[in-house]
Amino acid sequence: MVAETATTDRPVVDLKNIGPITARHLHTIGVLSEAELRRLGPVAVYRRIKHVDPENTTIVLLYALQGALSDTHWNDLPKPLKQALQEELQRNPAPLAG
């Protein structure tokens, strides 16, 4: 599930919803740019971060990652999109490597 905005190679720290802690997690898993986040997709990136920091990773991160791709505050994502992201997360137990 990816937003329909033009792909750029902006650093993840420049994206909406990405604060210093999320940026650090993204860097830890090797996601340094918007292009890489878009290539992997928010669900796969969420899974990887959840694997790295399971106790502090909530569903809000998934919404924030999606919002980062559409330049939308995570709380402003439409409910159907949030539901679709949750369903994709539950439906696709993809491997962490990639």
N, C-alpha and C positions, 0 to 999 in steps of 0.2 A: 504494500500500500504506500504509494509515493505521491506527493503533491505534484501539481501540474505547473510548477514554476520552472524557469530556466535554470539549468544546472550551472553552478559557478564553482570555483575552486577556493571559496572563502575559507579561512580557518574556522574550525568549529567554535572557537571562542567568540567569533563575531556574529554568531547566529542567535536569533531570539530564543529565549528559554534556556540557554546554555550558560550556567553560572560557573564559577571556579571549580566546584566539586565535580560537577558533571563533566566539565572540560578535562579535568584530571583523569576521571574514569575513561573518557573517550580516548585520551592519549595512551592510557595504560593498555587498552585493547587495540591500539594502532589506528584509530579513526581520528585523523588530524584535519580533515577537510569536509566541507559540505558534499563534495563529489563522492567521497568515500562513504559518508553516511547515507547518501542517496543510493549508491551502488548496493550496499548491504541491506538497506531498508531498516526502518525503525524497530521492527519486531526482532530481527536478528541481532541488532545492536543492543537492544534492551536485554535480550537473553544473555549476551556476553557480559554485560555490566552486572546483571543479576548474579551471574556465576562468580564474578570477582568480589562483589559486595552484597551478598544475599540479605543481610540483616537490614540494610539501609536503602534498598532499592524497592520503590513502590510503583504502582501502576501509573502514577503521575509522570514518572520518567518516560514511560512509553508515549504518553500524550505529548510531553515536552519535545521528544525527538521528532514526532510527526509534525508538531507545530513549528519546529525549527526549519523543516523543509518547506513549509508553506508560509513562513513569516507570520505565524499566528500564535498569539498567547495560548498556552495549552488549555486554559480554562474556557477559551472561546471556540474550541473545536466543537462541531455539532455532535450531539449525543449519538446519532447513528454512526458517525465515524469512530467515535470512542468505542462503541459496541463492536463495530467491525474489527477494530484493532484487537480488542479482547478476544474475539472469536478466532482471529488469525493466530493469536498467541496460544490459545488452547488447542487449535486444530493442527498446527504445524510444529511438532516437537523436533525442529531441525537441530542438527549437530551444532556445537559451539564453534568448531573450527571452520575456517573458510577463508 
